[in-house]
Amino acid sequence: MLPLERFRLDGRTALVTGASSGIGAALALALAQSGATVIAAARRIDRLQAVVTDIVAAGGQAHAVELDVTDSESIRAAFDRAEQLADTVSILINNAGVAEPSRFMSTDAASRDKVMATNFEGVWDLTQEAARRLLAAKRPGSIVNIASILGLGAGVGYASYAASKAAVIQLTRVLALELGRSGIRVNSIAPGWCVTEMNDEFFASDAGKALANRSPSGRTGELHELVGPVLLLASDAGSYINGVVLPVDGAHTVALV
């Protein structure tokens, strides 16, 4: 097999959470362009349909499936639907997430629980469901968790978000150890600051521009710059990569000043 062919995902079914916009939509398109049948999953079914339309127009295969990552029944139903529409999910991209920035002493339990339920518990439950089905089918698989540089470092006002992403990173490492002998790889990427609809207003502000300028790269990341790392981890090109947390941040996390 030629080196570039190892990045192909033909014959595989990939489920992407939070696929209705931003990072999830970009990854769904890239996976489909690499040959996977994509199950684009999120709560906003109308937005999902638009993403699927774009994928099909680009020559890919995709289906929209409604999913609430905080609801165990919704998770099971989404995997059932994926198997009806395509096949056993062998690639899971855990991308869905929320952020509710506030300082620690101003964060109430409801806000904390919402962030943890979506960003960490959702990843746990989705990965468990995916792994259970892969093990039953005796198939290999790849799970890629979208963590954050705030799971590696810290930022004022992001206590719940940083804690949730740090938990995802540690879960990634443990699952790589537990599932590796069954042919299921579990990895994470830790994106730096990328402009999405969740933060575009902030990065258009003076404070946002100043933050981007402090990066060693002098800018924010682009969504397409997350595609290559995810394809590496999802495909056979990364077949001996397991348990890693790959920062995609323009050297942000290694800068001391």
C-alpha positions as CSV (number, residue, x, y, z in Angstrom):
1,M,0.0,0.0,0.0
2,L,1.3,3.4,-0.9
3,P,1.8,5.8,2.0
4,L,-1.0,8.2,1.1
5,E,-3.4,5.3,0.6
6,R,-3.1,4.5,4.3
7,F,-5.0,7.7,5.0
8,R,-8.0,6.4,3.1
9,L,-11.1,5.4,5.0
10,D,-13.1,3.5,2.4
11,G,-15.6,1.0,3.7
12,R,-15.6,2.5,7.2
13,T,-18.3,4.2,9.1
14,A,-17.4,7.3,11.1
15,L,-19.6,8.9,13.7
16,V,-18.8,12.6,14.4
17,T,-20.5,14.3,17.4
18,G,-21.1,18.0,17.4
19,A,-21.1,17.8,13.6
20,S,-23.6,20.6,12.9
21,S,-21.0,23.3,12.9
22,G,-17.4,24.4,13.5
23,I,-14.8,21.7,14.1
24,G,-17.3,18.9,13.8
25,A,-18.6,19.9,10.4
26,A,-15.1,20.4,9.1
27,L,-14.0,16.9,10.3
28,A,-17.2,15.3,9.0
29,L,-16.5,16.6,5.5
30,A,-12.8,15.6,5.6
31,L,-13.6,12.0,6.7
32,A,-16.2,11.7,3.9
33,Q,-13.7,13.0,1.4
34,S,-11.3,10.3,2.6
35,G,-13.8,7.6,1.8
36,A,-15.7,7.0,5.1
37,T,-19.5,6.9,5.3
38,V,-20.1,9.7,7.9
39,I,-22.8,9.7,10.5
40,A,-23.1,13.4,11.3
41,A,-24.6,13.6,14.8
42,A,-25.8,16.5,16.9
43,R,-28.9,18.0,18.5
44,R,-29.6,20.5,15.7
45,I,-31.0,18.3,13.0
46,D,-31.7,21.2,10.7
47,R,-28.0,22.3,10.8
48,L,-26.9,18.6,10.3
49,Q,-29.0,18.3,7.2
50,A,-27.1,21.3,5.7
51,V,-23.8,19.7,6.6
52,V,-24.8,16.4,5.0
53,T,-26.0,18.3,1.9
54,D,-22.5,19.9,1.6
55,I,-20.8,16.5,2.0
56,V,-22.9,14.8,-0.6
57,A,-22.4,17.7,-3.0
58,A,-18.7,17.2,-2.6
59,G,-19.1,13.5,-3.6
60,G,-19.1,12.0,-0.1
61,Q,-21.5,9.8,1.8
62,A,-23.2,11.0,4.9
63,H,-26.3,10.8,7.0
64,A,-27.7,13.1,9.7
65,V,-28.6,11.5,13.0
66,E,-30.0,13.4,16.0
67,L,-28.0,12.9,19.1
68,D,-27.8,14.3,22.7
69,V,-24.5,13.2,24.1
70,T,-25.8,13.7,27.7
71,D,-28.6,11.2,27.2
72,S,-27.7,7.5,27.3
73,E,-30.8,6.4,25.3
74,S,-30.1,8.9,22.6
75,I,-26.6,7.5,22.4
76,R,-27.8,4.0,21.9
77,A,-30.4,5.1,19.4
78,A,-27.7,7.0,17.4
79,F,-25.5,3.9,17.1
80,D,-28.5,1.7,16.2
81,R,-29.4,4.2,13.5
82,A,-25.8,4.3,12.2
83,E,-25.8,0.5,11.8
84,Q,-29.1,0.7,9.9
85,L,-27.8,3.4,7.6
86,A,-24.3,2.1,7.1
87,D,-22.4,-0.3,9.3
88,T,-20.8,-0.8,12.7
89,V,-19.1,2.5,13.7
90,S,-15.4,1.9,13.5
91,I,-14.3,5.5,13.8
92,L,-15.7,7.7,16.6
93,I,-14.8,11.4,16.7
94,N,-15.9,12.8,20.1
95,N,-16.1,16.4,19.3
96,A,-19.3,17.7,21.0
97,G,-18.6,20.2,23.7
98,V,-19.7,23.3,25.5
99,A,-17.9,26.1,27.4
100,E,-19.4,28.4,30.0
101,P,-16.6,30.7,31.0
102,S,-16.8,32.1,34.5
103,R,-14.4,32.4,37.4
104,F,-14.4,29.6,39.9
105,M,-16.2,31.4,42.7
106,S,-19.0,32.6,40.3
107,T,-19.6,29.1,38.8
108,D,-22.7,27.4,40.1
109,A,-23.2,23.6,40.3
110,A,-25.6,23.6,37.4
111,S,-23.1,25.3,35.0
112,R,-20.3,22.9,36.2
113,D,-22.5,19.9,35.8
114,K,-23.6,20.9,32.3
115,V,-20.0,21.3,31.1
116,M,-18.8,18.0,32.7
117,A,-21.9,16.1,31.4
118,T,-21.3,17.2,27.8
119,N,-17.5,17.3,27.6
120,F,-16.5,14.4,29.8
121,E,-19.4,12.1,30.6
122,G,-20.6,12.2,27.0
123,V,-17.2,11.1,25.8
124,W,-17.2,8.3,28.3
125,D,-20.6,7.1,27.4
126,L,-20.1,7.4,23.6
127,T,-16.8,5.6,23.7
128,Q,-18.2,2.8,25.9
129,E,-21.1,2.3,23.5
130,A,-18.7,2.3,20.4
131,A,-16.2,-0.1,22.1
132,R,-19.0,-2.4,23.3
133,R,-20.2,-2.8,19.7
134,L,-16.7,-3.2,18.2
135,L,-15.8,-5.8,20.7
136,A,-19.0,-7.7,20.0
137,A,-18.3,-7.6,16.3
138,K,-14.6,-8.4,16.8
139,R,-13.6,-5.4,14.8
140,P,-10.8,-2.9,15.2
141,G,-11.6,0.8,15.6
142,S,-10.2,4.2,16.2
143,I,-11.6,6.8,18.7
144,V,-10.4,10.3,18.5
145,N,-11.3,12.7,21.3
146,I,-11.2,16.4,20.7
147,A,-9.7,17.7,23.9
148,S,-8.1,21.2,24.3
149,I,-4.9,22.9,25.3
150,L,-6.9,23.9,28.4
151,G,-6.7,20.3,29.4
152,L,-2.9,20.5,29.4
153,G,-2.6,24.0,30.8
154,A,-4.9,26.4,32.5
155,G,-6.8,29.6,31.9
156,V,-8.5,32.0,34.3
157,G,-12.3,31.7,34.0
158,Y,-12.2,28.1,32.6
159,A,-12.2,25.9,35.7
160,S,-15.0,23.6,34.5
161,Y,-14.0,23.5,30.9
162,A,-10.3,22.8,31.7
163,A,-11.3,20.1,34.2
164,S,-13.5,18.4,31.7
165,K,-10.8,18.4,29.0
166,A,-8.1,17.2,31.4
167,A,-10.5,14.4,32.3
168,V,-10.9,13.5,28.6
169,I,-7.1,13.4,28.2
170,Q,-6.7,11.0,31.1
171,L,-9.6,8.9,29.9
172,T,-7.9,8.7,26.5
173,R,-4.7,7.3,28.1
174,V,-6.4,4.7,30.3
175,L,-8.6,3.5,27.4
176,A,-5.6,3.1,25.1
177,L,-4.2,0.7,27.7
178,E,-7.4,-1.2,28.3
179,L,-8.6,-1.5,24.7
180,G,-5.4,-1.7,22.7
181,R,-5.1,-5.5,22.6
182,S,-8.6,-5.6,21.1
183,G,-7.5,-3.5,18.2
184,I,-9.2,-0.3,19.4
185,R,-7.0,2.7,19.4
186,V,-7.9,5.8,21.5
187,N,-6.2,9.1,20.9
188,S,-6.8,12.8,21.4
189,I,-5.9,16.1,19.8
190,A,-5.6,19.2,21.9
191,P,-6.5,22.2,19.7
192,G,-5.3,25.6,20.5
193,W,-7.3,28.7,19.8
194,C,-9.3,28.2,16.6
195,V,-12.1,30.6,15.6
196,T,-15.5,28.9,15.6
197,E,-19.1,30.1,16.1
198,M,-18.6,29.5,19.8
199,N,-15.9,32.2,20.1
200,D,-15.9,34.3,16.9
201,E,-17.2,37.4,18.7
202,F,-14.4,37.1,21.3
203,F,-11.6,36.8,18.7
204,A,-13.0,39.8,16.8
205,S,-12.6,41.9,20.0
206,D,-9.4,43.6,21.0
207,A,-8.9,41.1,23.8
208,G,-9.2,38.2,21.4
209,K,-6.8,39.7,18.9
210,A,-4.3,40.3,21.7
211,L,-4.6,36.6,22.8
212,A,-4.1,35.4,19.3
213,N,-1.0,37.6,18.9
214,R,0.5,36.1,22.0
215,S,0.7,32.7,20.4
216,P,4.2,31.8,19.0
217,S,2.5,31.6,15.6
218,G,1.0,35.1,16.1
219,R,-2.5,33.9,15.0
220,T,-5.4,31.6,15.8
221,G,-5.7,28.2,14.1
222,E,-7.8,27.4,11.1
223,L,-10.3,24.6,11.2
224,H,-8.6,22.9,8.2
225,E,-5.4,22.6,10.3
226,L,-7.1,20.1,12.6
227,V,-8.0,17.8,9.7
228,G,-4.6,16.3,9.0
229,P,-4.0,15.2,12.7
230,V,-7.4,13.7,13.0
231,L,-7.1,11.8,9.7
232,L,-3.7,10.5,10.9
233,L,-5.2,9.2,14.1
234,A,-8.3,7.8,12.6
235,S,-6.7,6.0,9.7
236,D,-4.2,3.1,9.2
237,A,-1.6,5.8,8.7
238,G,-1.6,6.0,12.5
239,S,-2.0,2.3,13.2
240,Y,0.8,2.2,15.8
241,I,-0.3,5.5,17.5
242,N,-2.3,4.8,20.6
243,G,-2.8,6.8,23.8
244,V,-1.3,10.1,22.6
245,V,-2.5,13.6,23.2
246,L,-1.4,15.7,20.2
247,P,-1.4,19.5,20.6
248,V,-2.4,21.3,17.5
249,D,-1.7,24.8,18.7
250,G,1.1,26.6,16.9
251,A,3.5,25.9,19.9
252,H,1.1,27.7,22.3
253,T,1.6,25.1,25.1
254,V,5.4,25.0,24.9
255,A,5.8,28.8,25.2
256,L,7.2,30.1,28.5
257,V,6.7,33.8,27.8
